[in-house]
Amino acid sequence: MSELSKETAGNYAASLIASEKAKKEGYAQVLWLDGIERKYIEEVGAMNIFFLMDDELVTPNLTGSILPGITRYSIISLAKKWGVTISERKISIDEVFKAHEDGKLKEVFGSGTAAVVSPVGEIRYGDKVFYR
Ligand SMILES: Cc1ncc(COP(=O)(O)O)c(C=O)c1O
């Protein structure tokens, strides 16, 4: 097995462990955070993710480890056409919980060709749970 295949297999195995753990706890998907600071949101399962906070629609900016999904691109294009404020920027898990606590978090959804637009009903981070 080449070094690259070992690395790919390693990444895949790691994602399976997290998915299994999430499933056991009643969750459908894993919310992936960045691998360096472990606080910035990247994707959810095999979907890109969007947060509507007040009137700003936020999706993580493409850092290299986030797949530039065609559905993500379509949503950004539509949002711009409809005059929705859309930001591609870093968004931390703490910012999401703070927005929730402040009553500013209005919608969370994942996007992908298979999932189309899938609403997120609940997020857990450590012992904090967010219900929409
Ligand atoms: C990791 C990951 N992120 C996001 C997406 C969504 O991409 P798209 O909108 O192009 O289907 C996919 C789709 O397979 C994916 O595997």
Ligand as a Chemical Component Dictionary entry (heavy atoms), coordinates in Angstrom:
data_LIG
# 
_chem_comp.id                   LIG 
_chem_comp.type                 NON-POLYMER 
_chem_comp.pdbx_formal_charge   0 
_chem_comp.three_letter_code    LIG 
# 
loop_
_chem_comp_atom.comp_id 
_chem_comp_atom.atom_id 
_chem_comp_atom.alt_atom_id 
_chem_comp_atom.type_symbol 
_chem_comp_atom.charge 
_chem_comp_atom.model_Cartn_x 
_chem_comp_atom.model_Cartn_y 
_chem_comp_atom.model_Cartn_z 
_chem_comp_atom.pdbx_ordinal 
LIG C1 C1 C 0 -17.264 15.993 1.898  1  
LIG C2 C2 C 0 -18.347 16.558 1.043  2  
LIG N1 N1 N 0 -18.739 17.825 1.241  3  
LIG C3 C3 C 0 -19.719 18.392 0.503  4  
LIG C4 C4 C 0 -20.367 17.658 -0.496 5  
LIG C5 C5 C 0 -21.448 18.326 -1.295 6  
LIG O1 O1 O 0 -20.993 18.572 -2.589 7  
LIG P1 P1 P 0 -22.011 18.742 -3.813 8  
LIG O2 O2 O 0 -22.907 19.890 -3.490 9  
LIG O3 O3 O 0 -21.114 19.028 -4.987 10 
LIG O4 O4 O 0 -22.749 17.455 -3.950 11 
LIG C6 C6 C 0 -20.001 16.331 -0.733 12 
LIG C7 C7 C 0 -20.687 15.548 -1.751 13 
LIG O5 O5 O 0 -20.397 14.399 -1.981 14 
LIG C8 C8 C 0 -18.968 15.757 0.056  15 
LIG O6 O6 O 0 -18.562 14.497 -0.114 16 
# 
loop_
_chem_comp_bond.comp_id 
_chem_comp_bond.atom_id_1 
_chem_comp_bond.atom_id_2 
_chem_comp_bond.value_order 
_chem_comp_bond.pdbx_ordinal 
LIG C1 C2 SING 1  
LIG C2 N1 SING 2  
LIG C2 C8 DOUB 3  
LIG N1 C3 DOUB 4  
LIG C3 C4 SING 5  
LIG C4 C5 SING 6  
LIG C4 C6 DOUB 7  
LIG C5 O1 SING 8  
LIG O1 P1 SING 9  
LIG P1 O2 DOUB 10 
LIG P1 O3 SING 11 
LIG P1 O4 SING 12 
LIG C6 C7 SING 13 
LIG C6 C8 SING 14 
LIG C7 O5 DOUB 15 
LIG C8 O6 SING 16 
# 
